[in-house]
Amino acid sequence: MADRKTKVVVPNIPDGNGDVIPTGVIMPDGRCLPVEKLLGVTKGSNRKIGVAGKRYHVMLCHGLGEYRKHYLWRDGDEWYVWEVTEDEPA
């Protein structure tokens, strides 16, 4: 298994306090995963993926009735999601 960060497009709306609320995640392969619920926002950094800024804990919809918790990292105007992928066999 290899871990990697993936830069994603995150449609969002302003919350009126100078922050944003993510409404979905558009993955590099074109899939759009809607944010079903915002579970929390914290300031911090993740040295593992090289991101400092805000961490959004969200519930994403992966399909009909399939929901998973994820962290979205926001560094300035860029958004990242931590993704675990399987390496191709050698």
N, CA, C and O atoms as a MOPAC input file, in Angstrom:
PM7 MOZYME 1SCF
protein

 N      0.84200 1    -1.17800 1     0.00000 1
 C      0.00000 1     0.00000 1     0.00000 1
 C      0.88700 1     1.24100 1     0.00000 1
 O      1.92100 1     1.28300 1     0.66700 1
 N      0.46900 1     2.23800 1    -0.75000 1
 C      1.16400 1     3.51900 1    -0.75300 1
 C      0.17600 1     4.60300 1    -0.36200 1
 O     -0.96700 1     4.61400 1    -0.81800 1
 N      0.62400 1     5.50100 1     0.47700 1
 C     -0.21600 1     6.61700 1     0.88200 1
 C      0.21200 1     7.83900 1     0.08400 1
 O      1.39600 1     8.03100 1    -0.19200 1
 N     -0.75200 1     8.65100 1    -0.27900 1
 C     -0.41200 1     9.85600 1    -1.01500 1
 C     -1.50800 1    10.88600 1    -0.83300 1
 O     -2.66900 1    10.56000 1    -0.58500 1
 N     -1.10200 1    12.15000 1    -0.96500 1
 C     -2.10600 1    13.19900 1    -0.93900 1
 C     -2.59100 1    13.41100 1    -2.36100 1
 O     -1.83800 1    13.22700 1    -3.31700 1
 N     -3.82700 1    13.79100 1    -2.49400 1
 C     -4.41300 1    14.04800 1    -3.79000 1
 C     -5.01200 1    15.43700 1    -3.76900 1
 O     -5.84600 1    15.74600 1    -2.91800 1
 N     -4.59000 1    16.28000 1    -4.70400 1
 C     -5.16300 1    17.61300 1    -4.82100 1
 C     -6.53300 1    17.46800 1    -5.46300 1
 O     -6.67600 1    16.79200 1    -6.48200 1
 N     -7.53800 1    18.09800 1    -4.87300 1
 C     -8.90100 1    17.96000 1    -5.36200 1
 C     -9.54900 1    19.32800 1    -5.49700 1
 O     -9.09300 1    20.30100 1    -4.89700 1
 N    -10.60500 1    19.39700 1    -6.28100 1
 C    -11.42400 1    20.59700 1    -6.40000 1
 C    -12.54200 1    20.47300 1    -5.37500 1
 O    -13.21900 1    19.44700 1    -5.31200 1
 N    -12.73800 1    21.50800 1    -4.57500 1
 C    -13.76800 1    21.47600 1    -3.54400 1
 C    -14.71000 1    22.65800 1    -3.73400 1
 O    -14.38000 1    23.78200 1    -3.35700 1
 N    -15.89800 1    22.40800 1    -4.32500 1
 C    -16.88600 1    23.47500 1    -4.38800 1
 C    -17.27400 1    23.85000 1    -2.96100 1
 O    -17.42100 1    22.97900 1    -2.10400 1
 N    -17.44000 1    25.14900 1    -2.70700 1
 C    -17.75800 1    25.56700 1    -1.35400 1
 C    -18.60400 1    26.82300 1    -1.37300 1
 O    -18.75400 1    27.47600 1    -2.40600 1
 N    -19.15300 1    27.15100 1    -0.21700 1
 C    -19.92700 1    28.38000 1    -0.05800 1
 C    -19.34800 1    29.14400 1     1.13200 1
 O    -18.91100 1    28.52700 1     2.10400 1
 N    -19.33700 1    30.50700 1     1.06900 1
 C    -18.86000 1    31.27800 1     2.21600 1
 C    -19.85300 1    31.18000 1     3.36500 1
 O    -21.06300 1    31.12000 1     3.14700 1
 N    -19.33100 1    31.16400 1     4.60100 1
 C    -20.21900 1    31.04300 1     5.75400 1
 C    -20.55000 1    32.38000 1     6.39800 1
 O    -21.27000 1    32.41000 1     7.39700 1
 N    -20.04700 1    33.49000 1     5.85800 1
 C    -20.33100 1    34.81200 1     6.40400 1
 C    -19.32300 1    35.26200 1     7.44600 1
 O    -19.32800 1    36.42700 1     7.84300 1
 N    -18.45600 1    34.35800 1     7.89700 1
 C    -17.43700 1    34.69400 1     8.89000 1
 C    -16.03300 1    34.67000 1     8.28800 1
 O    -15.04500 1    34.60800 1     9.02100 1
 N    -15.94100 1    34.71900 1     6.97300 1
 C    -14.64200 1    34.67700 1     6.32300 1
 C    -14.10800 1    33.28700 1     6.08700 1
 O    -12.96500 1    33.12700 1     5.66000 1
 N    -14.90600 1    32.28500 1     6.35300 1
 C    -14.48800 1    30.90600 1     6.11000 1
 C    -15.40700 1    30.31700 1     5.04800 1
 O    -16.30700 1    30.99500 1     4.55400 1
 N    -15.18200 1    29.07400 1     4.70300 1
 C    -16.00400 1    28.40700 1     3.69700 1
 C    -16.52600 1    27.09500 1     4.24800 1
 O    -15.97400 1    26.53400 1     5.19500 1
 N    -17.59100 1    26.62100 1     3.64200 1
 C    -18.15600 1    25.33000 1     3.98100 1
 C    -18.07200 1    24.46900 1     2.72000 1
 O    -18.69100 1    24.80000 1     1.70900 1
 N    -17.30800 1    23.35900 1     2.76400 1
 C    -17.19700 1    22.50400 1     1.57700 1
 C    -18.53600 1    21.82600 1     1.28300 1
 O    -19.21800 1    21.35600 1     2.19300 1
 N    -18.90200 1    21.78000 1    -0.00600 1
 C    -20.16900 1    21.15200 1    -0.40200 1
 C    -19.95600 1    19.86000 1    -1.17000 1
 O    -20.90000 1    19.09700 1    -1.37400 1
 N    -18.72600 1    19.60500 1    -1.59700 1
 C    -18.43500 1    18.39100 1    -2.34600 1
 C    -16.95700 1    18.28300 1    -2.61700 1
 O    -16.19300 1    19.20500 1    -2.33200 1
 N    -16.55700 1    17.16100 1    -3.16600 1
 C    -15.17000 1    16.91600 1    -3.55500 1
 C    -15.19400 1    16.34700 1    -4.96000 1
 O    -15.84500 1    15.33500 1    -5.21900 1
 N    -14.48200 1    17.00300 1    -5.86900 1
 C    -14.37100 1    16.50000 1    -7.24000 1
 C    -12.99100 1    15.85600 1    -7.36900 1
 O    -11.96700 1    16.54000 1    -7.35700 1
 N    -12.98500 1    14.54400 1    -7.48900 1
 C    -11.74500 1    13.78100 1    -7.55200 1
 C    -11.10900 1    13.90400 1    -8.93700 1
 O    -11.79300 1    14.23100 1    -9.90700 1
 N     -9.78900 1    13.64100 1    -9.03300 1
 C     -9.10700 1    13.73900 1   -10.32700 1
 C     -9.71000 1    12.85200 1   -11.41300 1
 O     -9.59400 1    13.17500 1   -12.59500 1
 N    -10.35400 1    11.73900 1   -11.04200 1
 C    -10.95700 1    10.86700 1   -12.05100 1
 C    -12.35400 1    11.33300 1   -12.46200 1
 O    -13.02200 1    10.66300 1   -13.24900 1
 N    -12.80500 1    12.49100 1   -11.92600 1
 C    -14.09000 1    13.06300 1   -12.32200 1
 C    -15.24700 1    12.75800 1   -11.39000 1
 O    -16.30800 1    13.37300 1   -11.50100 1
 N    -15.06100 1    11.81400 1   -10.46900 1
 C    -16.14100 1    11.50800 1    -9.52700 1
 C    -16.41200 1    12.71700 1    -8.64100 1
 O    -15.48300 1    13.38800 1    -8.19100 1
 N    -17.68200 1    12.98900 1    -8.39500 1
 C    -18.06400 1    14.04800 1    -7.47700 1
 C    -18.67300 1    13.40300 1    -6.23500 1
 O    -19.68100 1    12.70200 1    -6.32200 1
 N    -18.05900 1    13.64300 1    -5.08900 1
 C    -18.52300 1    13.07600 1    -3.83100 1
 C    -19.12200 1    14.20600 1    -2.99600 1
 O    -18.38000 1    15.05500 1    -2.50200 1
 N    -20.44200 1    14.23600 1    -2.82600 1
 C    -21.04500 1    15.31700 1    -2.05300 1
 C    -20.73600 1    15.20200 1    -0.56400 1
 O    -20.65400 1    14.10400 1    -0.01300 1
 N    -20.56700 1    16.35600 1     0.07000 1
 C    -20.40000 1    16.39600 1     1.52200 1
 C    -21.78600 1    16.29500 1     2.13500 1
 O    -22.62600 1    17.17100 1     1.93200 1
 N    -22.02100 1    15.23500 1     2.87700 1
 C    -23.31400 1    15.03600 1     3.53400 1
 C    -23.38300 1    15.79700 1     4.84700 1
 O    -24.44700 1    16.27200 1     5.24300 1
 N    -22.23100 1    15.91200 1     5.53000 1
 C    -22.22800 1    16.57900 1     6.81800 1
 C    -20.82600 1    17.08800 1     7.12900 1
 O    -19.84100 1    16.38200 1     6.91900 1
 N    -20.74200 1    18.32500 1     7.63400 1
 C    -19.48900 1    18.87500 1     8.12700 1
 C    -19.40800 1    18.52400 1     9.61100 1
 O    -20.23500 1    18.97400 1    10.40400 1
 N    -18.41300 1    17.72100 1     9.98500 1
 C    -18.30100 1    17.23200 1    11.35400 1
 C    -17.43500 1    18.12800 1    12.23700 1
 O    -17.54400 1    18.07700 1    13.46200 1
 N    -16.58000 1    18.94500 1    11.63000 1
 C    -15.74500 1    19.84200 1    12.41000 1
 C    -14.65400 1    20.48700 1    11.58000 1
 O    -14.30100 1    20.00000 1    10.50600 1
 N    -14.11800 1    21.60100 1    12.09400 1
 C    -13.02900 1    22.32200 1    11.44300 1
 C    -11.99700 1    22.65300 1    12.51800 1
 O    -12.34400 1    23.16600 1    13.58100 1
 N    -10.73000 1    22.35700 1    12.23800 1
 C     -9.65900 1    22.68700 1    13.16900 1
 C     -8.49300 1    23.29000 1    12.40600 1
 O     -8.31400 1    23.02600 1    11.21800 1
 N     -7.70200 1    24.10100 1    13.09600 1
 C     -6.46900 1    24.61800 1    12.52100 1
 C     -5.37600 1    23.61800 1    12.82100 1
 O     -5.39900 1    22.94700 1    13.85300 1
 N     -4.43300 1    23.52200 1    11.92800 1
 C     -3.33900 1    22.60300 1    12.18800 1
 C     -2.54100 1    22.31500 1    10.94500 1
 O     -2.73300 1    22.93000 1     9.89600 1
 N     -1.64300 1    21.36900 1    11.08400 1
 C     -0.82100 1    20.97800 1     9.94500 1
 C     -0.67800 1    19.46800 1     9.93900 1
 O     -0.85800 1    18.79700 1    10.95500 1
 N     -0.35500 1    18.96500 1     8.78200 1
 C     -0.08700 1    17.54700 1     8.62900 1
 C      1.24800 1    17.44000 1     7.90800 1
 O      1.31400 1    17.54900 1     6.68300 1
 N      2.29700 1    17.22700 1     8.66700 1
 C      3.63000 1    17.14200 1     8.06500 1
 C      3.75300 1    15.94800 1     7.13900 1
 O      4.56600 1    15.95600 1     6.21400 1
 N      2.95400 1    14.92400 1     7.38200 1
 C      3.00300 1    13.71400 1     6.55700 1
 C      2.69600 1    14.02700 1     5.09400 1
 O      3.30300 1    13.45500 1     4.18800 1
 N      1.75700 1    14.93300 1     4.87400 1
 C      1.39800 1    15.27800 1     3.49400 1
 C      1.83200 1    16.69000 1     3.12200 1
 O      1.57100 1    17.13700 1     2.00500 1
 N      2.49500 1    17.40700 1     4.04600 1
 C      3.04300 1    18.71800 1     3.73500 1
 C      2.00300 1    19.80300 1     3.60000 1
 O      2.12600 1    20.66700 1     2.73200 1
 N      0.97900 1    19.78000 1     4.43800 1
 C     -0.08700 1    20.77200 1     4.36800 1
 C     -0.23400 1    21.44500 1     5.72500 1
 O     -0.28600 1    20.78000 1     6.75900 1
 N     -0.30100 1    22.78300 1     5.70700 1
 C     -0.58100 1    23.54600 1     6.92500 1
 C     -1.77500 1    24.43800 1     6.62200 1
 O     -1.83500 1    25.05100 1     5.55500 1
 N     -2.70100 1    24.51600 1     7.52300 1
 C     -3.88600 1    25.33300 1     7.29200 1
 C     -5.03600 1    24.83300 1     8.12300 1
 O     -4.91900 1    24.70000 1     9.34100 1
 N     -6.15400 1    24.55400 1     7.47100 1
 C     -7.33800 1    24.06600 1     8.16900 1
 C     -7.66300 1    22.64500 1     7.74800 1
 O     -7.45500 1    22.24300 1     6.60300 1
 N     -8.18200 1    21.89900 1     8.71700 1
 C     -8.59200 1    20.52500 1     8.45900 1
 C    -10.10300 1    20.45600 1     8.65300 1
 O    -10.62500 1    20.82500 1     9.70500 1
 N    -10.79200 1    19.98100 1     7.62500 1
 C    -12.23800 1    19.83700 1     7.65500 1
 C    -12.56700 1    18.36000 1     7.77800 1
 O    -12.17800 1    17.56500 1     6.92300 1
 N    -13.27200 1    17.98700 1     8.82300 1
 C    -13.69300 1    16.60200 1     9.02100 1
 C    -15.10300 1    16.49500 1     8.44400 1
 O    -16.02900 1    17.13300 1     8.94400 1
 N    -15.26500 1    15.69900 1     7.40400 1
 C    -16.53500 1    15.64200 1     6.68000 1
 C    -17.00000 1    14.20600 1     6.49500 1
 O    -16.21200 1    13.26400 1     6.58000 1
 N    -18.27500 1    14.06000 1     6.24500 1
 C    -18.87800 1    12.78600 1     5.85800 1
 C    -19.18800 1    12.90500 1     4.36500 1
 O    -19.99700 1    13.73700 1     3.95600 1
 N    -18.53500 1    12.06300 1     3.55400 1
 C    -18.74200 1    12.07600 1     2.10400 1
 C    -19.60900 1    10.90200 1     1.68300 1
 O    -19.54400 1     9.81700 1     2.26200 1
 N    -20.41800 1    11.14400 1     0.66400 1
 C    -21.24300 1    10.08700 1     0.09100 1
 C    -20.45900 1     9.44200 1    -1.05600 1
 O    -20.11000 1    10.11300 1    -2.02700 1
 N    -20.18300 1     8.13900 1    -0.93900 1
 C    -19.44200 1     7.40000 1    -1.96400 1
 C    -20.36300 1     6.61200 1    -2.88900 1
 O    -19.89200 1     5.95000 1    -3.81300 1
 N    -21.62500 1     6.67500 1    -2.65900 1
 C    -22.58300 1     5.93700 1    -3.47500 1
 C    -23.87300 1     5.79800 1    -2.69700 1
 O    -24.00000 1     6.29500 1    -1.57800 1
 N    -24.80300 1     5.13400 1    -3.29000 1
 C    -26.11300 1     4.97100 1    -2.67600 1
 C    -25.99800 1     4.33500 1    -1.29200 1
 O    -25.70200 1     3.14600 1    -1.17200 1
 N    -26.23200 1     5.12500 1    -0.25800 1
 C    -26.20100 1     4.63300 1     1.10800 1
 C    -24.82300 1     4.34500 1     1.67400 1
 O    -24.71900 1     3.78000 1     2.76200 1
 N    -23.76300 1     4.71500 1     0.97200 1
 C    -22.40000 1     4.46000 1     1.44300 1
 C    -21.73900 1     5.78100 1     1.82000 1
 O    -21.44300 1     6.60700 1     0.95600 1
 N    -21.51200 1     5.97100 1     3.11000 1
 C    -20.93300 1     7.20500 1     3.62500 1
 C    -19.63800 1     6.88400 1     4.35900 1
 O    -19.54200 1     5.88100 1     5.06700 1
 N    -18.64000 1     7.75200 1     4.17900 1
 C    -17.35800 1     7.56300 1     4.85300 1
 C    -16.86600 1     8.90300 1     5.38300 1
 O    -17.09100 1     9.95300 1     4.78200 1
 N    -16.18400 1     8.83600 1     6.52900 1
 C    -15.58000 1    10.03900 1     7.09400 1
 C    -14.22500 1    10.27500 1     6.43900 1
 O    -13.45600 1     9.34100 1     6.21100 1
 N    -13.94700 1    11.54500 1     6.14000 1
 C    -12.68300 1    11.94300 1     5.52400 1
 C    -12.22100 1    13.25200 1     6.12600 1
 O    -13.01000 1    14.00800 1     6.69300 1
 N    -10.91800 1    13.51200 1     5.99300 1
 C    -10.37300 1    14.82600 1     6.30400 1
 C    -10.04300 1    15.51900 1     5.00200 1
 O     -9.39500 1    14.94200 1     4.12900 1
 N    -10.49000 1    16.76200 1     4.87100 1
 C    -10.09700 1    17.62800 1     3.77300 1
 C     -9.13900 1    18.65400 1     4.35600 1
 O     -9.42100 1    19.25400 1     5.39400 1
 N     -8.02400 1    18.85500 1     3.70000 1
 C     -7.04400 1    19.84100 1     4.13800 1
 C     -7.10400 1    21.03300 1     3.20900 1
 O     -7.09700 1    20.88000 1     1.98700 1
 N     -7.16200 1    22.22200 1     3.78700 1
 C     -7.18000 1    23.45900 1     3.00600 1
 C     -5.94500 1    24.26700 1     3.35200 1
 O     -5.72700 1    24.63500 1     4.50700 1
 N     -5.13800 1    24.53600 1     2.33500 1
 C     -3.92500 1    25.33500 1     2.49100 1
 C     -4.04400 1    26.49500 1     1.51700 1
 O     -3.76300 1    26.34600 1     0.32800 1
 N     -4.46300 1    27.65400 1     2.02100 1
 C     -4.74000 1    28.78600 1     1.13900 1
 C     -5.96400 1    28.47000 1     0.31200 1
 O     -7.02900 1    28.18200 1     0.85700 1
 N     -5.81900 1    28.52200 1    -1.00600 1
 C     -6.93200 1    28.20600 1    -1.90200 1
 C     -6.86000 1    26.77800 1    -2.43500 1
 O     -7.68100 1    26.38700 1    -3.26400 1
 N     -5.88600 1    25.99500 1    -1.96600 1
 C     -5.73700 1    24.62500 1    -2.44200 1
 C     -6.31000 1    23.65400 1    -1.42400 1
 O     -6.19700 1    23.86200 1    -0.21600 1
 N     -6.92600 1    22.59400 1    -1.92700 1
 C     -7.56200 1    21.56900 1    -1.10600 1
 C     -6.92100 1    20.22800 1    -1.40000 1
 O     -6.56000 1    19.93300 1    -2.53900 1
 N     -6.78200 1    19.40800 1    -0.34300 1
 C     -6.21300 1    18.07300 1    -0.48000 1
 C     -7.06000 1    17.08300 1     0.29600 1
 O     -7.70700 1    17.43300 1     1.28200 1
 N     -7.04600 1    15.85900 1    -0.15900 1
 C     -7.64900 1    14.76600 1     0.59100 1
 C     -6.57100 1    13.70000 1     0.71300 1
 O     -5.79500 1    13.49100 1    -0.21900 1
 N     -6.52000 1    13.03100 1     1.84600 1
 C     -5.54700 1    11.96700 1     2.06700 1
 C     -6.12700 1    10.70200 1     1.47200 1
 O     -7.22600 1    10.29300 1     1.84600 1
 N     -5.41800 1    10.08300 1     0.56500 1
 C     -5.92500 1     8.93600 1    -0.15700 1
 C     -4.98400 1     7.75600 1     0.00600 1
 O     -3.76700 1     7.91200 1    -0.08500 1
 N     -5.53200 1     6.59700 1     0.24400 1
 C     -4.73900 1     5.37400 1     0.32600 1
 C     -5.03300 1     4.56600 1    -0.92400 1
 O     -6.18700 1     4.24800 1    -1.21200 1
 N     -3.99000 1     4.23700 1    -1.66000 1
 C     -4.16300 1     3.48200 1    -2.90200 1
 C     -3.25600 1     2.27100 1    -2.86600 1
 O     -2.24900 1     2.25200 1    -2.15700 1
 N     -3.61700 1     1.27800 1    -3.62400 1
 C     -2.76800 1     0.09100 1    -3.72800 1
 C     -1.81900 1     0.26400 1    -4.90300 1
 O     -2.21600 1     0.66000 1    -5.99800 1
 N     -0.55500 1    -0.04600 1    -4.64200 1
 C      0.43700 1    -0.01200 1    -5.71300 1
 C      0.17900 1    -1.15400 1    -6.68500 1
 O     -0.36400 1    -2.19700 1    -6.32300 1
 N      0.57800 1    -0.92900 1    -7.91100 1
 C      0.49700 1    -2.00000 1    -8.90600 1
 C      1.51700 1    -3.08200 1    -8.54000 1
 O      2.61000 1    -2.76000 1    -8.07400 1
 N      1.18300 1    -4.33700 1    -8.73900 1
 C      2.16200 1    -5.39600 1    -8.44000 1
 C      3.39000 1    -5.26600 1    -9.31800 1
 O      3.29300 1    -4.89800 1   -10.48800 1
 N      4.54000 1    -5.56900 1    -8.74800 1
 C      5.79800 1    -5.45000 1    -9.50000 1
 C      5.97500 1    -6.62000 1   -10.44500 1
 O      6.97500 1    -6.69000 1   -11.15900 1

